Amino acid sequence: MLKNYLNVALRNLLKHKFYSFLNIFGLAIGLACFMLISLFIKDEMSYDTHLSDADQIYRVDFAATLNGSDHISATVGAPTGQALKNDYPEVIDAMKVRESGNWFIKRKGQTETFKEELVLMADSNFFSFFGIPLVYGNTKNTLARPNTLALDLSTSKKIFGDINPVGEVVVLDNQTDYEVVAVYDDLPANTHFRHNMLLSMTSFAWANNQNWLSTNFNTYIKLKEGSTKEELEAKFPEMIETYCGPLIEQFLNMNLQEFRNSGNALAFPLFPLRDIHLHSNKTDELGSNGDIKYIYIFSVVALFILILACINFMNLATARSANRAKEVGVRKAMGAFKKQLINQFISEAMVICFIAFLLAYVISLLAIPGFNALAGKELSFYSLLEEGYILFMIGIMVLVGLLAGSYPAFYMTMFKPVEVLKGTIRQGLKSGPIRSTLVVFQFSISIIMIIGTAIVFDQLSFIQNKKLGYEKDQVLMVNDAWILRDQAEAFKNEASRNSSVISSSLSSFIPTGNYNNSSLYFKNATAGSDESLVIGTATVDHDYMNTMGISMKEGRFFFKEYASDSMAVIINETAVQKFGYENPLESKLYSHDGPDDSPDVVGYRIIGVVKDFHYQSLRSNIEPLVLHLGQNAGYALFKIHMENVDETIADLESTWNKFVPGQPFGYQFMDQRFDLTYHAEQKVGQIFTVFAVLTILIACLGLFGLAAFTAEQKRKEIGIRKTLGASVTSIVNLLSRNFIKLVAISFIIAIPVASIAMNYWLDDFAYRTELKPSTYIVSGIAAITIAWITISFQSWKAARINPAESLKDE
């Protein structure tokens, strides 16, 4: 019986090649999209699952509310982890790391220098804590000694070749010797703390700071089996009382109860390791995390694309039901049971689905490199060939076959043999409304995708064109200026002699969206929580204002002529508002962060107020900011003329090599750095564009097939109309009218759904584009135009047929 079903199925496929192609190709595109999106989701949800005891590991976060302002960080003070391990039996191990920025490394005695950007400082138990095996070295207390480091295998081979480098000495930043004590396999891409070099925490004396409120370290704890984070967190108030209470009294002149009664709060929430990548977006994260919101969005997109492909199959199958009616009538008359006929039609659907499944796998394999570039992923061809994934996709294939084949099967087996064989059945009568509904659903989804894509790019355009309060264009940033040390000012001055350099500055403050440095400030010398705020703080030099194009609202910027400016600050308008200054230029701002880390409150004279500018991402409102004078030179910034860019860069590199020969010269433009802040949104826009095109393609494939079938069914009517003098245009309009109405209905349905969905996405931005009527109108016109072109092609072909050919059998 099964063999018969397969033979009939293959015979029908070959007999109706055009419709078979539409069905198979549409399903293949839908399945391929589903495969790629499901791989993306699988990868996103697999972060950190490869680490030992991942379900028992939690990151200790810091959450504080001070004077109405919330401060939430992924870092805590240095002593926190060890205190938790000592004080609570539920905690069986603790470990901390800290992002360490860029380092230049070379093998001792050699000149070739490499720049490593993914560097962490780590406790000695890093490898045993996470269960990361070593290629060379001892896992136990690997990084216990000062001036020791571990390299991943790729970095080790880059510096040392294929030898075992344990015991070898390298030089960091041309000044400090470090011994290599371990080599570990490259960490997989799905790790939230990717790095290629680890420095021993004991190498840095300041890392032993015992201040619980100086939050600088990403700290992890491991709970024993059976313990829960909720039970442990319930015990934290006593810990806060013990360790943080005295600090609050010291810094804010009040006890912990008074602190809380003033509406303030302090907590150390535990965050599950496996949830960090998709659910955590706090300050001081170890790199850029994903967003669970995009998992939801892409899951819906994948599901809808698959449904669109199924709808194509159902629509074409029911539309062509009359062509199979006599076959059904004869089979019923010959004694076939309804169950047998259903099995036959579902078997045909499964055959089509199986062929589409094989084609989808081929498309996916070919598309993975392009998809990786589009999504910023490192998905492997082998991901498609994993046993578990193949079984999952086979299950999806069977489900699609059953869903796509069930309705046509049940519909066609309802035909009565007598009516069919007498020729009294009306073709597609009962299925017409259902087909129309499915077409409306298809194009609603397609138009939602088009509107969504347009709004994503509207937001990106809004970001690019928004006045930021500083000038990001024409600013060239020379990286790693800290390696210049005492020569930084001399380098800046000599490089500025180039006629293309308009102005220059030395600073680590780059206002492109990722700046998170902050300190606690007070309005008065007698500190109290009602007049204190955690405020963004940055160090700049005298030339920063001119180079960055920021504007003063009142007062002045730092002047070289005034030595007293070292104890002065400049604040932004938001800081004035938050502190309630009436005359800020006659006021001081106080902080514990004084010279030589003095524990006393130090007053800084406010000499100027800058107009608010966006020094953080447009996802956030402008926060208070304090500028100090100094030369913490992470970057050398040059405002340049763009006419001779290549020559200017070459001259800067030549000057760099005079001051730090052998050190790699790196640069970037600030507008490019700004764009990187919104890299995720750019990727979403590109992905939406691709899938919007594919959804409209799938919908149009179905519409193309329905239009062809409708033209075929109306062939005699068209012939009669042409005989009576109807023009080609009138016939095209006749055949297109109903379909265009369906697309117009789809557009009306899509508008509110797209608005709700895109408002959900735009909620991530404090500064966002308006949902303009023109976006919807253009999207609707685009969809209707594409649909009209699709239908008109088939309609035009039908209208061009000679009436004599259409009516020759009458």
N, C-alpha and C positions, 0 to 999 in steps of 0.2 A: 504493500500500500504506500509506504513512504517513498519507494522508488517511483511509483506512479505520480505522486504529488510533485516530486522533484522534476520529473520529465515534463509534466504539464507546465510547471513554473518556468523552466528554461525555454520551453517552446513559446510561451506567451512573451517572455522577455525578448526573444529573437524576432518574434512577429511584430512587436511594437517597439522598434529600436529607439525611436525618438522619445517616447514617454519613459521608456526604461532608462535612457541616459539621464533625463531630467531627474528621475527619482533617485538613481544611484549617485549621481554627482551631487545633488542637493544634500542627500544623507551623508555622503562622504565629507563634504565641507563642514556640515554640522558636527559630525563625530570628531573630525580633526580639531576643530575649535574647542570642543569639549575636552579632548585629550590634552591639548596644550594648556588650557586654563586649569584643568585638574592637576597637571604636573606642577604648575606654578603654585597652586594652593597647597599641594602636598609638601612642596619644598618649604613654603613659608611656615607651615604648621609643624615642621620637623626640627625647628631650631633648638639646639642644645639637648635633643633627645639622646644623642650618642654619648653624652657624658655619664660617668658612673653615678648611680644614686640620684639621677636628675630630679626625681619626684620628691626627694627628701631635702633638696637644697633650696634655700631662700636668700634673696638679697635683702639686706637691712637698709631701709630707706629713711629719710628724714623729712618730717612734715611739721611746719610751724605756722601759726597765725600770730602776727604781731601788728597791733594797731590797725586791724582790719585788712591787712595784706597777707596773702598766703604765700608761703615759700615751701616748695616741694622739691626735694633733690634725691637723686639716686646715690648720693654719697653721704657718709657719716664721718664722725671723728675717728682718729686713729685707734683709740683704745676700745672702741665699742665691741668689736667682734670678740676679742679676748675676754672682755668682761662678761659677755653673754656665755661664753664657754665655761668660765670659772664659776659663775653664779647659778647657772641653771643646768641640772642634769640632763634635760631634754636635748641640749646642744652638745653633740659629740665632736664637732670640729668647727673651726672658724678660719677664715682666710681673707686677706684684703689685697686689692690691686689699685693702681692709679695710672691713668693715662700719662705718658711721659713725653709726648710730642716727638719731634724729629731729632735724629742723632746721625752724625757722620761717623762712620766706622772704617777702620783699615787694619790690616794685619801688621803687627809690630815689626818694624824694620823694612816695610814696603811703603810705596807712595800711593798706590791705587786706592782711592777713597770711594765708599759707597754711602748713599743716603738711605736710611731706614726710617719709614714714616709710621709704621704700626708697632710701636714700642710701649710696653707696660712695665711698671715697677711691680714686683710681686713678692709676697711672703714666701718663706722657704718651703712651705708645704703645698705649693700651688699644684704640682703634678699629682701628688698623692690625693689631694682633696678632690680633684676632678677626674681622677683615674686616667690621666693621659700618659700613655707609655713612652719611654725614652728609647731612641735609637742608640745613643751613647750616653753614659753617665749613670748616676745612682738616683733613683726616685726619691729616696728618703732625705729630707732636709737639703734638697739640691742647691737652693740659693741661700743657705744659712750665712755664708761669709760675705763681708763687704767686698765690693769691687769684683763681683762674679756675675756672669750672665749666661743665659741659655739661648740657643738659636734654633729656628725651625730648619728642616732639612734643606729646603731650597736656598735659604740664606747662607747656610753652612757651605753648601757646594759652590755658591757664588763667590764666597771669600776664600775658602780653603781647598776647593776641588773635592775629590772623592775620599780624602783622608779623614780619619777620626780626629776632630779638632780639640777634644777634651784635653785640657792642660795648656793649650796654646793661648797666647796673649794678644789682645787687640787693643787699639787705641781709639777712644771715643772723643770726638770733637777736638782732635789734635792735642789733647792735654792729659787725659786720664787713662791709665792702664786698667784693663779688665781681663780676668781669666775666664775662658770658656769652660763651663763645668758640665754642660749637657747639650744634647741635640735631640729634638723631638720631631715626629712626623708633622708635616704641614697640617694645620687644622682645617677641617672642611669648611666650605663657604657658609654653611648654615649654623654658624656659631656667633653669638652676639658680641663676643669679645675677641674678634679676629686680631692677630698680631703675629709678627715674625721674629720678635726679640723680647726677652724678659731680662730686666735688671733686678738684682737683689735689692729688696727694700732696705736692708741694713746698710746699703751704700750711702743713704741719705739721712743725716742726723735729724733733720727737721721732720722726717716721717715718724719720729717717736714723740711728736707733740701730744700731750695728754689732755688737751682741751676737747671735750665732747662736742662743743658747739662749733668747732672749726671743721666744717664738713668737707673733706678732701678725698676720701677713700671709698671706692666701691667695695663693700664688705659683704661676704657671703657666710652663711652658717649652714651646717648640716644637722638635721634633727634625727634622733634615733627613731627606729620603726615604732609605729603606734602613737607617736606624738603628733599633735596638730599645731599649726601656727596660731589658731584662735586661742588655744589653751595657753600658749606661751605669751602671746600678746597681752592676755589678761593680767599677766604678772608684771608687765612693763611699768605701770605707774610707780611701783616701789623702786625700780631701777632709775627712773627719771628723778624721783625724789632724792635718791642717794648721790647720783653722779651729776645731774644737771641743776638741782636746786641751789647748791652753793655758787655755781657759775651765774645763775640768774640774779642772785643777790649781789654778786660782785659787779656784774655789768649793768643791771637795771635797778639796783637799789630797792628791791622788794623780794619778799619770799615767794615760793612757788604758788602758794594758795592765793596770795594777792595778785600774782601774775595771771592766774586762771580767772579770778573774779573780775579782772579788767577786760575779759572777753578774749584773752589770748589762749593759745594752746600749743602743746609740744607733744610729738609722738614719734615712734620708731616703727612704722608698719613693715611687715614682712611681705616680700613680693616673690611669688614662686618663680624659680629659674626658668621653667618652660614657658611661662607667660610673658617674659620680658620682651621678646622681639615684637610681638603683636599688640601687647596691651600697655606698654610703658613708654611714655614720651615725656619724661621729666628732665630737668636740667642735669647736666653732668652725666649723661648716658655715655657708655663706651661705644660710641659710633652711632650711626643712624639706624633706628629701628623701623620695622614695618608698621602697618596699621590694620587692625582687625576690620575696620570699616571697608577697606579695599577687598578683603576676603569675602565679605558679604556681597559687595557689589559685583565682583567677578564671578562669584558662585551663581548669582541670579542671571548674569549675562550668559554664562555657560549653559545653564538650564534652559533659558529662553531660546538660545540658538538651536539647541537640540530639539526643543518643542517645535520651532519653526520648520525644521527639516521634516519632522514627523507630520506636521500639518500639510506640507507639500504632498507627501505620500497619500494621506487620507483624501485630500481634495482631488488629486488626479485619479485615484482609484474609484471614488464615488462618482466623479464626473463621467468616467468611462464605463459606469456600471451597466448602461443599456447595451453596450457592445458585448458584455458577458452574460446578458440576461438569458439569451436563448441557450447558451451552454448550461446555465443553472437550471433552466426549465427542462432540458433534455435529461440532465443527470437526475433531477427529481423524478421525472417520469419513468426513468429506468430503475428507480428504487433507492437512489442515494439518500442517506439520512442527512438531516441538517448538520449533525455533528461532523460528518465526513466532509461536507462542503466547507464548513468553517475551518476544519483542519487543512483543507486544500489551500484556501485563500491565505491563511496564516503561514503556511509553508512557503507560499510564494513571497510573502512579505519577509520571511526569515532569509530566503535565498537572496533577495535584493539587499537586505540588511547585511548579510555576510559579505557580499561582494563590496558593498560600500565600506564595511569595516576594514577589509583588506586595503582598499584604496586609501582610506583615512589614515591607516598606519604608515603607508608610503608617503602621503602628504605631510604627516607629522614629522617623520624622520627627516624629510627634506627641509621642513620649515623650522626645525629646532635652532639652527644657528641664527637665523633672522629673528626668531622669537626671543632668544637670549639677548640679542642686541637691543631689541625693543623693550624688554622687561628688566634689563640689567641683571640677568640671572646667569648661572653657570650650569644649566641643566644638561645632562648627558644623554647621548643616544641610548645608553644602556638603561636609563630610567624607564623608557618605553618597553623594555624587554624583561624587566623584573617579573618574576613569576606572579607575585601578588598583584602587580599592576595589570598584567595580561588577564588574570582571572577577573579582576574588577571590570575591565573593559569588555570582556566576554559577557559578563552579567549585564552591563549597560546595553550591549548589542542585543541580547535576548529580550531585555525589557523594551527597548525601542521597537524591535520587531513585533512583539506582542501588542504594544500600545498602538503602533502605526497600522498594524494589520487587523486588529480586532473590530474596529468600527466598520471598515469596508466589508469585512467578512460577514458580520452579523447583518449589515444592511442588505447585501446582495443575496443572502440566503433567505430573506423574507419575501422574495419574488414568488408569486403563485404560478405554477406550471401552466395552467390553462390560459391565464392572461398573457403570459410570455409567448407561448406558442401560437396564440391567436394574433399576436402583435398589437395588443391593446394597452400594453404598459407604457406609461408616459415617462420619457427618458429623464432621469435625474430629478423627478418632480419633488419627492420628499427630501432629497438631500440638498436641494438648492439653498434653503435658508441656513442649513448647517454649514455648507461651503462658504456662504457669504460671511457668516459669523467667524469662521476660521480665517478668511482673508482679512477681515477687519482686525482680528487678533494679531495676525502676522505683521501687518503694516503699522499697527499701533506700537508694537515692540520696535520695529525698524525706525519709526519716527522718534520714539523716545530716545533711542541710541543717537540719532542725528542731532536732536536738540541737546542731549547731554554732552556730546562732543563739542558742539558749538559753544555751550556755556563754559566748559573747561577752558577752551581757548580764549573766550571772552575774559575769564578770570586771569589767565596768564598775560593777556594783553593789558588788562587793568594794572597788574603788578609791574609790568615793564614800563608803563607810562605814568604811574603814580609819582607825584613829586615827593621825594623821600626826605627832603631837608638837607641833603648833601649831594655832591656830584660824584657819581660812580663811573662816569665815562672819562676816558683819557687818563685814567690813573693806573700806572704800572706798579705792581707790587713785587719787589725783589724779596724772595723768601729767605728765611734763616739768617736774617741780619744780626741775630744775637751772636753768631760765630765771629763777628767783627770785634765784639767786646769794646775795648777802649778806643778802637779805631773807627767806630761807627760814625761819629760826627765828621771825622776827616773824610771818610768815604762819601758821605752825603754831600759834603761841600765840593769835593773834587768832581763827583759825578754831575753835580748841578751846573758845572761850567759849560756843559753841552748846551748849545743854543736852542735845542729842542725841548729842554727841561724848563717848564714854567715855574714850578715850585717843588719843594721836596720836604719830607718829614720822616721822623723815626718814631715808630709806635707799634705796639702789639694790638691796638684797638682797631679792628676792621669791622665796620658797621654793616655787615652784609647778612645778618640774620641769625648767627649762631653764637653771639657773645653772651656769656653767662656769669662773668666774674662779679661778685657782689660783696658788700661789707655792711656792718651794722653802724648806723649813724644816729646821732641825737641832736635835737634842736637846742638843748641847753646843756651846760656842763654837768648839772645834777641830773644824770640820766634817769629816765623813767619810761615804762613801756608805752605810756600814752603819748609820748613825743619821740618815739624811736621808730626807725624803719630799716628794713634790709633793702639797700639801694645798689643798683648797678654802679660799678666804679671802674674807671679806666685811666691809664697813664698816657699822656700825650706830650709832645714837645712844643716849642714856641711856634713852629710853622704849621702845625696840624690844621688850624682853621683855614688858612689860605689854600693849602693843598687839597683839603676835602670839601671846601666850599660851604662850610656851615656858617650860619649867621648869628650875630649877637642880637639879643633883644634889648639888653641894657648892660652897662658896665663895659669891661674890656676883656681881651684874651690875655694869655701869659706874655710878658715882655722879657726879653733877655736883660734889659737894663735894670730890672728889679730883682735883686737877690731874694727879697722877702717873699717872692711868689712861690718859693719852695714850700711855704706854709699857707698857701692860698688854694682855693678851689673855685671851680666854675660849675654851676648846676644848670639843669634844664628847666623849662617852664613847668613841667609836671612835678618836679621836686619842690618848686616854689609853692605850687598848689597843694601838694600832699602835706607839707610842713606848715602851711598857712602863713608864710612870710608876707608881711605887708611891705617892708623895705628890706629886701634880701641883701642889698649892697651895704647895709649897715649892720649886718648880722654875721654870726659865725655858725659853722657846722662842726659837730664834735664826733669823735670816734676813738675807739681804743687802739686803732691801727696807726699808732704814731711812730716816730723815728725809733729805731733800735727795738721795735716791738715792745715799747713801754706799756706796762699794765695800766697806766693812768690815762684818763680821758684827755685827749689833745684837741684843741680848738683850731679850726682852719677858717681863715677870713674869706668870705665870699666876695670875689672881685668882679664877677660877671654872671650873666644868665644867658645861655644860648637858646635860640629858638628850638622847639622840639624837633627832633629828626628821628627817623626810624632806624635805630641801631640794633633792633631785633627783627625777627621775621614779621611779615604782615599778618601772620596768624595771631599775633599778640598785640594788645594795646601798647602804646608808648608808655614805658615805665620811667620812674625817676632815675636820674643819672648824675653822677659826680665825676668831674674830670680833675685829675691831679697832674702836676708838672713832674716830668721825669723822663728817663730814656730807657724804658723797658722795651728795647728795640727788637721785636720779633720780625718786623718788616721795615724795609726802606721804601717809602712811597714817593713816586715821582709823577707829578702832573705834567704831561708832555703834549707837544704838537704831534698830530698823527700823520703829517705829510711824509716823514722819512723814518717810519717806525723801525724798519729792519736795521738801518744805520744807527739809530739811537740805542736799540737793544745791544747791538754789537759793541758800541762804545761803553755802555754800562758794564757789559761782561768783561771788557778789557780792564776797566777800572777795578772791578771786583777781583780779578786775578792778580792785580798789583798788591792788593791788601791781604788776600787770603789765597795764595797760589795753591793749586791742587784741590781746593774745595769746589764741589759742583755748584754751578751758577743756575739758579732756578727762578722763574718769574711767572707771573700771571697777571691778567688785567682784572681790575676790580669788578667790572660789569660781568665778566665770566664767572668770577667767584660768587657774585650775586645770583646769577642764574642757577648755580649749583644748589643754592638754598631751596630752590623750587624744582629740583630734579625729579622728585617723586611725582609732582603734579604734571610736569612735562611728559613723563613716561605714561601717566594715566591718560593724558590727552592723545598721545600717539597710539596707545593700545585701544582707546575708545574709537579712534578714527578707523583703525583696521577692522575692528569688530562691527562698527556701524556699517562699513562698506560690505562686510560679509553678510550681515543680517539683511541688508537691502538686496544683496545678490541672491540670497536664498529665497527671499520673498518674491523677487522678480522671476526667478526660475519657475516657481509655482504659478505665478500669474501668467508667465509666458505659456506654460502648458495649458492652463485653463483657457486662455485666449485662443490658443490653437484649436482646442477641443470645441469651444463655443463656435468658432468660425466654421469648423467641420460640420457641426450639428445644424448650423444655419445656412449651409451651402445652397440649398434649394431656394430658401427665402431670399438670399442675396441675389441669386440668378433671376428670380421673378422681379425683384426691385430694379435690377439693372435693365431688364427688358422693358420695364415701365418708365425708364428714363432717370433713375436715381444716379447721382454722381458718386465718384469714388470717395469724395470727402464726406458726403452724407452717410455712406455705408460705414466708413471708419468711425464716424461719430456714433452711429447706431450701436456698433459692437463695443465701443469704448465707454459709452455713457455709464452703464451700470457699474463697471469696475472702478471708474473714477469716483463715482458716488461712494463706493465702499472705502476707497482711500481717503476721501474727504471726511468720512465718519471716523476713520482711524485717527486722523489728525485731531479732531475734536476731543477724542478720548485721550490721546497722548498728552495734550497740553497740561491738564491738572496733574497727571501721574508724573510727568517729567519735572514739573515745578516742585512737587513734594520731594522727589528723589534728589534733585540738584540743590534744593535748599538744605537738605540733610548734609550734602557734601560741602556746601559753602559755609556751613556753620563752623567749620574748622578755622575760618579766617575772621579776624577782627575787622579787617578792611576788605571789602568784597564788592564785586561788580553788581549792578542792578540787573534783574531779569527783564531784559528789554523785549517789548512786543515784536520788534523787528527780527529778533533771534528766532522766535516761534514762526513768524510769517515766512521768513526765508527757508526755514527747515521744512515747513509744510509745502511750500511751492516746489522745493527741490524734490521731495518725495512724490508729489503728484506728477511732476514733470517726468521723473524717472519711470513711474508706473505708466504714464501715458505713452512714452516712447516704446516701452516694452509691449504694451497692448497694440499700439498703432502699427507696429511692424507686422504682426500677425493679421491685423484687420486689413491693412493695405494689401497684403498678399491675397487675402480672400476676395477683396473688392476688385482685384485686377483679373480674376479668373473669368474667362469667356462664359457668358450665360448659356451658350449652346452646350458647353462641356458640363455645366452644373445640371442642366435639365434634359440631358440626352436620354435618360431612362424614363422620363414622364410621358 
